[in-house]
């Protein structure tokens, strides 16, 4: 077997590094992190054994990055990536329900049926390598090929709200595009995150792929996330979380793809099919107890249909709170209320409607999916992203006012919005005015994630940096190869 110059230089660098440490030269299987020829991107770090027997879980960020770097070099071919992803879909499908149970047990957010559906959605509807399309331009002066190439090692922050689903979705997308990933898990979801990473690595190893394509530290922390943001071995940052973690990532010297907050409004006008609108709003706003960022967060209803819409909502297992009950609930779940800067108390994020109703001494049927409160547009229930199954309904004098208030309440996040209407002019006006990454017409907002609507799914909706719903082709570098005056065949 003949070796290329690059391969020879790699071997020499590895042996030199071992001798510099005063040790015996190691074989490639001995586990030493390999430097790229001619470059020292980060201090040499031995690839330690997995922590706690979990594939891809390490004690330090350095170890996690080194292991991911080594694995990324092994997935150059599309055929191997396809084989890995296919087996990951199979193995994760077998574990979808148990991962949902683990997530609810650990985080105490959402509910198992919704999380199971969410896991199955990302397993089945996350695009693989078919999402990558090279571009070819042929002209008088030859041929130009543009390929979608991997960045290398991606540092990805994931939330506690959708832990397993985000790891699966990001993992499949990033592997499909030829990258490996170091995940910065939310500390409240570390166990289910680490188990998901282990399962995906085990599925890779079963079909001949590397067993550290996805890595993380055993004990995630702010300090570990900061170390990842500034690590020389990380090539791209992908952040799915709140504004604080997005800003922290943007302080690094790396490109950042960021998914920020949302406060999705849903407008219902006098032309809407109210029975369908109510079914869709309850289905969307109650899904996983409203902790999905795309879920409907406030209803802006044209005055003419507000009462019949409220009746339809209640026919679909929503419970309408009285004005006094709504006020009591606000005092129970908001901090600094009725002060100048109320905030959602995180202890009540993602809790079941019956639990929230119990805070104010109200008993609701076990089938209750959503609590509805009539409020003004300046009420904290409307202004804040509650991430809990409480939705305000705001009466609007006409559809134009409803759209204007929807734009105001979305806060310019450019995330998600929805409208129920048969009026094409109104639908068009709202779509343009909202300027969101996802706009759903006459359906639940979940349809914008491919759940009941056409298209692929994404758990990272990149709004601050503009990529929108992410997929494999989001996590690539565009590389151009130009052959001058040749290979044009006409």
PAKOLLUM-477143 format. One record per residue (C-alpha): x, y, z. Coordinates in steps of 0.25 Angstrom, whole numbers, m for minus. Each point is the difference from the previous one (the first is absolute). Example, Ala and Ser with C-alpha at 12.3 -4.5 7.8 and 13.67 -1.06 7.14 Angstrom:
% PAKOLLUM-477143
{atom {49,m18,31}}
{atom {6,14,m2}}
% end
This chain:
% PAKOLLUM-477143
{atom {0,0,0}}
{atom {6,14,m4}}
{atom {m2,11,9}}
{atom {m3,15,m4}}
{atom {9,11,5}}
{atom {m11,5,9}}
{atom {m1,m14,6}}
{atom {15,m1,2}}
{atom {0,14,7}}
{atom {m12,m4,9}}
{atom {8,m12,5}}
{atom {13,7,2}}
{atom {m8,11,8}}
{atom {m6,m10,9}}
{atom {13,m7,3}}
{atom {7,13,2}}
{atom {m11,4,10}}
{atom {1,m13,8}}
{atom {15,1,0}}
{atom {m1,15,5}}
{atom {m8,m5,12}}
{atom {11,m10,3}}
{atom {m9,m12,m3}}
{atom {0,m12,m9}}
{atom {m5,3,m15}}
{atom {m14,m5,0}}
{atom {m7,m7,m11}}
{atom {m13,7,m6}}
{atom {m9,m9,8}}
{atom {7,4,13}}
{atom {m9,12,2}}
{atom {9,13,m2}}
{atom {m7,12,m5}}
{atom {6,3,m14}}
{atom {5,14,m4}}
{atom {m3,5,m14}}
{atom {13,0,m8}}
{atom {7,13,2}}
{atom {m10,6,10}}
{atom {m2,m1,15}}
{atom {m15,4,2}}
{atom {m1,m4,14}}
{atom {9,m6,11}}
{atom {3,m15,m2}}
{atom {m10,m8,8}}
{atom {m1,m15,1}}
{atom {m14,m6,m3}}
{atom {m4,m5,13}}
{atom {m10,m12,2}}
{atom {m14,4,0}}
{atom {m6,4,14}}
{atom {m9,m9,7}}
{atom {0,m10,m12}}
{atom {m8,10,m9}}
{atom {6,2,m14}}
{atom {4,14,m3}}
{atom {m1,5,15}}
{atom {13,6,5}}
{atom {5,7,13}}
{atom {5,12,m7}}
{atom {m3,9,m12}}
{atom {14,m2,m6}}
{atom {m2,m15,0}}
{atom {m14,1,m6}}
{atom {5,9,m11}}
{atom {12,m9,m3}}
{atom {m9,m12,m1}}
{atom {m9,7,m9}}
{atom {11,5,m9}}
{atom {5,m14,m1}}
{atom {m13,m6,m4}}
{atom {m3,11,m10}}
{atom {11,m4,m9}}
{atom {m6,m14,m1}}
{atom {m13,5,m7}}
{atom {5,5,m13}}
{atom {m9,m9,m9}}
{atom {m15,3,m2}}
{atom {m2,m15,0}}
{atom {5,m2,14}}
{atom {m8,12,5}}
{atom {m13,m6,m6}}
{atom {3,m13,7}}
{atom {2,6,13}}
{atom {m12,9,0}}
{atom {m9,m11,m5}}
{atom {4,m9,12}}
{atom {m2,12,9}}
{atom {m14,2,m4}}
{atom {m3,m15,3}}
{atom {7,0,13}}
{atom {m6,13,5}}
{atom {m14,m4,m5}}
{atom {1,m12,10}}
{atom {4,10,11}}
{atom {m10,12,m4}}
{atom {m9,m3,12}}
{atom {10,m3,10}}
{atom {8,13,m3}}
{atom {m13,8,1}}
{atom {m2,m7,14}}
{atom {14,3,4}}
{atom {m2,15,m5}}
{atom {m12,2,8}}
{atom {5,m7,13}}
{atom {13,8,0}}
{atom {m5,14,m5}}
{atom {m14,0,5}}
{atom {m4,7,m12}}
{atom {m11,m4,m10}}
{atom {m6,m13,m1}}
{atom {4,m14,m5}}
{atom {m10,m2,m12}}
{atom {4,13,m6}}
{atom {15,m2,2}}
{atom {m2,m14,m6}}
{atom {m7,6,m13}}
{atom {11,11,0}}
{atom {11,m11,0}}
{atom {m6,m8,m11}}
{atom {m2,13,m8}}
{atom {15,3,0}}
{atom {4,m14,m2}}
{atom {m9,m2,m12}}
{atom {0,14,m6}}
{atom {14,6,2}}
{atom {7,0,m14}}
{atom {12,m8,m2}}
{atom {11,1,m11}}
{atom {m11,2,m11}}
{atom {m1,14,5}}
{atom {14,3,m6}}
{atom {m1,5,m14}}
{atom {13,4,m7}}
{atom {m1,11,m11}}
{atom {6,m1,m14}}
{atom {2,12,m9}}
{atom {4,m2,m14}}
{atom {4,11,m10}}
{atom {9,5,m11}}
{atom {12,0,9}}
{atom {m2,m14,6}}
{atom {m6,m6,12}}
{atom {m2,4,15}}
{atom {m4,m10,11}}
{atom {m5,5,13}}
{atom {0,m10,11}}
{atom {m7,0,14}}
{atom {12,m4,9}}
{atom {0,m2,15}}
{atom {5,10,10}}
{atom {7,m11,9}}
{atom {m4,0,14}}
{atom {m12,8,4}}
{atom {m3,4,15}}
{atom {m15,0,2}}
{atom {m8,5,12}}
{atom {m13,m7,3}}
{atom {m12,3,9}}
{atom {m7,m7,11}}
{atom {m13,2,m7}}
{atom {3,m9,m11}}
{atom {12,m8,4}}
{atom {0,m14,m7}}
{atom {m8,6,m12}}
{atom {11,11,m3}}
{atom {11,m9,2}}
{atom {m6,m10,m10}}
{atom {m4,11,m10}}
{atom {14,7,1}}
{atom {7,m12,0}}
{atom {m6,m6,m13}}
{atom {1,13,m7}}
{atom {15,3,4}}
{atom {5,m15,m3}}
{atom {m7,1,m13}}
{atom {8,12,m4}}
{atom {13,m7,4}}
{atom {2,7,14}}
{atom {2,m6,14}}
{atom {m6,7,12}}
{atom {3,4,14}}
{atom {m13,3,7}}
{atom {m1,10,12}}
{atom {m12,m6,7}}
{atom {m9,7,9}}
{atom {4,m4,14}}
{atom {m15,m3,4}}
{atom {0,m11,m12}}
{atom {14,m6,1}}
{atom {m4,m14,2}}
{atom {m10,m1,m11}}
{atom {9,8,m9}}
{atom {12,m9,3}}
{atom {m9,m13,m3}}
{atom {m4,5,m13}}
{atom {14,3,m4}}
{atom {4,m14,4}}
{atom {m11,m6,m8}}
{atom {4,7,m12}}
{atom {15,m3,1}}
{atom {m4,m15,3}}
{atom {m8,0,m13}}
{atom {11,6,m8}}
{atom {10,m10,6}}
{atom {m9,m12,m4}}
{atom {1,3,m15}}
{atom {15,3,0}}
{atom {0,15,3}}
{atom {7,7,12}}
{atom {m5,m1,14}}
{atom {3,15,4}}
{atom {m7,8,m12}}
{atom {m8,7,11}}
{atom {6,3,13}}
{atom {m3,8,13}}
{atom {6,2,14}}
{atom {m6,m8,11}}
{atom {m3,12,9}}
{atom {m5,12,m9}}
{atom {2,14,6}}
{atom {1,14,m4}}
{atom {15,m1,1}}
{atom {0,m12,m10}}
{atom {m9,7,m10}}
{atom {10,12,1}}
{atom {12,m9,m2}}
{atom {m7,m6,m12}}
{atom {m4,14,m6}}
{atom {15,4,0}}
{atom {7,m14,m3}}
{atom {9,0,m12}}
{atom {m5,m13,m4}}
{atom {m14,4,m2}}
{atom {m3,5,m14}}
{atom {m14,5,1}}
{atom {m10,3,11}}
{atom {m15,m4,0}}
{atom {m8,6,11}}
{atom {m14,m5,3}}
{atom {m4,8,13}}
{atom {m4,14,6}}
{atom {6,13,m3}}
{atom {11,m1,11}}
{atom {7,m12,m6}}
{atom {m2,5,m14}}
{atom {8,13,4}}
{atom {10,m8,7}}
{atom {3,m8,m12}}
{atom {0,13,m9}}
{atom {12,5,9}}
{atom {9,m11,m6}}
{atom {8,2,m13}}
{atom {m8,m11,m7}}
{atom {m12,0,m9}}
{atom {m13,m2,8}}
{atom {m13,m6,m5}}
{atom {m10,4,11}}
{atom {m14,m4,3}}
{atom {m6,11,9}}
{atom {m13,2,8}}
{atom {m14,1,m7}}
{atom {m14,5,5}}
{atom {m9,m6,m12}}
{atom {m13,7,m1}}
{atom {m12,m6,m7}}
{atom {m10,9,m7}}
{atom {m15,m5,m2}}
{atom {m9,9,m9}}
{atom {m15,0,m3}}
{atom {2,m8,m12}}
{atom {7,m12,7}}
{atom {m5,m14,1}}
{atom {m2,2,15}}
{atom {m1,m15,4}}
{atom {13,m3,m8}}
{atom {7,12,6}}
{atom {m4,m4,14}}
{atom {5,m15,m2}}
{atom {13,5,m6}}
{atom {3,10,11}}
{atom {m3,m10,11}}
{atom {8,m10,m7}}
{atom {12,9,m2}}
{atom {0,8,13}}
{atom {m2,m12,9}}
{atom {11,m9,m7}}
{atom {11,m4,10}}
{atom {m7,10,9}}
{atom {4,12,m9}}
{atom {15,m1,2}}
{atom {3,m1,m15}}
{atom {4,14,m5}}
{atom {m9,m1,m12}}
{atom {m13,m3,9}}
{atom {m11,11,m1}}
{atom {2,9,12}}
{atom {m11,11,m2}}
{atom {m13,1,m7}}
{atom {m4,12,m7}}
{atom {m15,m1,m4}}
{atom {m9,9,m8}}
{atom {m11,5,9}}
{atom {m11,m5,m9}}
{atom {4,m14,3}}
{atom {7,0,13}}
{atom {m12,m6,8}}
{atom {m2,m12,m10}}
{atom {15,m2,0}}
{atom {0,m1,15}}
{atom {m11,m10,0}}
{atom {7,m9,m11}}
{atom {13,0,8}}
{atom {m8,m5,12}}
{atom {m6,m11,m8}}
{atom {14,m4,m3}}
{atom {5,m2,15}}
{atom {4,14,3}}
{atom {m5,6,13}}
{atom {m4,15,0}}
{atom {5,7,13}}
{atom {m8,12,6}}
{atom {6,13,1}}
{atom {3,m2,15}}
{atom {6,m14,m3}}
{atom {9,6,m11}}
{atom {5,10,10}}
{atom {2,m10,11}}
{atom {8,m9,m10}}
{atom {8,12,m5}}
{atom {4,2,15}}
{atom {3,m14,2}}
{atom {9,m3,m12}}
{atom {7,14,m3}}
{atom {11,6,9}}
{atom {m1,15,2}}
{atom {m15,1,m4}}
{atom {m6,10,0}}
{atom {13,7,0}}
{atom {7,7,m11}}
{atom {8,m13,m5}}
{atom {m8,m12,2}}
{atom {7,m13,m5}}
{atom {m5,m15,m1}}
{atom {4,m8,12}}
{atom {8,m11,m6}}
{atom {m6,m10,11}}
{atom {m13,0,m8}}
{atom {5,m1,m14}}
{atom {m5,m12,m8}}
{atom {m9,m5,12}}
{atom {m14,m6,m3}}
{atom {m12,8,0}}
{atom {m6,m7,12}}
{atom {13,4,8}}
{atom {m1,14,m4}}
{atom {m15,1,3}}
{atom {3,m6,13}}
{atom {8,11,4}}
{atom {m12,9,1}}
{atom {m9,m11,6}}
{atom {m7,m3,m13}}
{atom {m4,m14,m4}}
{atom {0,m3,m14}}
{atom {m3,m13,m8}}
{atom {11,m10,m2}}
{atom {m2,2,m15}}
{atom {4,15,1}}
{atom {10,3,m10}}
{atom {1,16,1}}
{atom {m4,11,9}}
{atom {m6,13,m8}}
{atom {0,14,7}}
{atom {m6,12,m7}}
{atom {10,11,2}}
{atom {4,13,m7}}
{atom {12,1,m9}}
{atom {9,6,11}}
{atom {m2,m11,10}}
{atom {12,m9,3}}
{atom {m7,m12,m5}}
{atom {0,6,m13}}
{atom {14,7,0}}
{atom {8,m11,6}}
{atom {4,m14,m6}}
{atom {m6,m8,12}}
{atom {3,m14,m6}}
{atom {m11,m6,8}}
{atom {m15,m4,m4}}
{atom {m6,14,3}}
{atom {m4,8,m12}}
{atom {m6,14,0}}
{atom {m11,4,m9}}
{atom {0,15,m5}}
{atom {m12,6,m6}}
{atom {3,9,m12}}
{atom {m10,10,m7}}
{atom {4,m5,m14}}
{atom {10,m9,m7}}
{atom {10,11,m4}}
{atom {1,4,15}}
{atom {2,m15,3}}
{atom {11,m1,m9}}
{atom {7,13,5}}
{atom {m1,m5,14}}
{atom {5,m14,m4}}
{atom {12,7,m6}}
{atom {2,8,13}}
{atom {m1,m13,9}}
{atom {10,m8,m8}}
{atom {10,10,4}}
{atom {8,0,m13}}
{atom {5,m14,3}}
{atom {m3,m4,m14}}
{atom {m3,m14,5}}
{atom {m14,m6,m2}}
{atom {m14,5,m3}}
{atom {m14,m5,m4}}
{atom {m13,4,m6}}
{atom {m14,m6,m2}}
{atom {m7,7,m11}}
{atom {m6,m2,m14}}
{atom {3,14,m3}}
{atom {12,0,m10}}
{atom {3,14,1}}
{atom {1,m1,16}}
{atom {8,m12,m1}}
{atom {10,6,m10}}
{atom {0,13,9}}
{atom {4,m8,13}}
{atom {10,m9,m7}}
{atom {8,13,m5}}
{atom {m2,8,13}}
{atom {5,m11,9}}
{atom {12,m3,m8}}
{atom {2,m13,8}}
{atom {8,m13,m3}}
{atom {m12,m8,1}}
{atom {m14,5,m4}}
{atom {m12,m10,1}}
{atom {m13,2,m7}}
{atom {m13,m7,5}}
{atom {7,m11,8}}
{atom {8,m2,13}}
{atom {13,6,1}}
{atom {6,m14,1}}
{atom {m3,m1,m14}}
{atom {12,9,m3}}
{atom {9,m10,6}}
{atom {m5,m11,m9}}
{atom {m10,m5,10}}
{atom {m13,m1,m8}}
{atom {6,9,m11}}
{atom {9,m3,m12}}
{atom {15,1,1}}
{atom {11,m4,10}}
{atom {1,3,14}}
{atom {10,8,9}}
{atom {2,2,15}}
{atom {10,12,m3}}
{atom {m8,11,m6}}
{atom {11,10,m3}}
{atom {m6,14,1}}
{atom {10,10,6}}
{atom {10,m4,m11}}
{atom {m10,m3,m11}}
{atom {2,m14,m5}}
{atom {m14,m4,4}}
{atom {m4,m15,2}}
{atom {13,m7,0}}
{atom {4,m13,m7}}
{atom {13,m6,m6}}
{atom {2,11,m10}}
{atom {0,10,11}}
{atom {13,m6,6}}
{atom {9,1,m12}}
{atom {11,9,m6}}
{atom {m2,3,m15}}
{atom {13,m4,m8}}
{atom {2,3,m14}}
{atom {9,m7,m10}}
{atom {2,6,m14}}
{atom {5,m7,m13}}
{atom {3,11,m10}}
{atom {m3,m3,m14}}
{atom {m3,m15,1}}
{atom {m11,m10,3}}
{atom {m11,8,m7}}
{atom {m5,m10,m10}}
{atom {m9,8,m8}}
% end
